[in-house]
Amino acid sequence: MKTNLVLQFNGREASEESMIKSAQEAWKNAGNKVSDIKSVQLFPQPENSICYYVINKDFDGSFGI
């Protein structure tokens, strides 16, 4: 089964794929390898134009959406 999530809010749009890529970029910028990612949790808050993330249950942060 293939899925595609697109978050739409106030005339903006962010896909699940783009949010995952942003979290992966933060992971890579911290000196990690993308191949080491085992799990990604996304917590978008469109009312604040931000998405929080947790990678491998211990690396977290946020980015703008």
C-alpha positions, 0 to 999 in steps of 0.5 A, spaced: 500 500 500 502 506 498 500 513 501 501 520 500 499 525 506 498 532 504 497 538 509 493 544 507 492 550 511 491 557 510 493 556 502 499 553 504 501 545 503 506 541 505 507 533 503 509 528 508 515 527 503 517 534 504 517 534 511 521 527 512 526 530 507 527 536 511 528 532 518 533 528 514 537 534 512 537 536 519 539 529 521 545 529 516 547 536 518 548 534 525 553 529 522 549 523 521 548 518 515 541 517 512 542 510 512 542 510 520 535 512 520 530 507 523 524 511 524 521 518 523 515 521 527 512 528 524 508 532 529 506 538 524 503 544 527 500 548 521 497 554 526 504 555 527 507 553 521 512 549 524 513 541 524 516 538 530 520 531 528 523 525 532 528 521 529 530 514 532 526 516 538 532 520 541 534 526 535 529 531 535 528 538 532 523 542 528 523 546 521 518 551 518 513 548 513 
